[in-house]
């Protein structure tokens, strides 16, 4: 069914836009609520003017959204909650909670539907959450969920999550002096043993002991005296 949108319907059409939609969707939702009208010649004549009005409305909305953006940039939304074991929350943080916190910071109420949170937050941490301030202005704002009863305080706990301290690199460990001396001593002993093995002096022939050699020499000298 072809209709002219009389109001902007997110995800369906902009004001003044002519679109074909499912008949059931038009009869049961769009037409009864005055969001659209059948695309008759009379309504089609209004479509151009409606589009101009929508463009003007969108420009004004974008301008206001940029003003709000200036109040959000560089700032995190800190939400303190009750926390159980292992950082798990008692409950959860929803888009309504974030809309309330952001609205308080901006000084005006925000619809929870502009908080594009894919699922409820159930643990402490830092979560980048898009906020649709207008169709063309959708900043990503850090939402910091911390323990409301943190000993150091909520703000300090949030700061620690946003700027964790850098881990110090482990110092280089040198070999102990005692170990170096032992290695040097072992090397010297090895060289000395090698030197003794290569010296032929005092080495008996295979199968003959040094005692046998001395006895043979004495016997020869005795025979010569006789």
Buried (B, 14 or more C-beta within 10 A) or exposed (E): BEBBBBBBBEEBBBBBBBBEBEEEBBEEBBBEEEBBBBBEEEBBEBBEEBBEEBEEEBEEBBEBBBEBBEEBEEEBBBBBBEBEEEEEBEEBBBBBBBBBBBBEBBEEEBEBEBBEBEEEBBEBEBBEBBBBBBEEBBBEBBBBBBBEEBEEEBEEBBBBBEEEEEEEEEEEEEEEEEEEEEEEEEEEEEEEEEEEEEEEEEEEEEEEEEEEEEEEEEEEEEEEEE
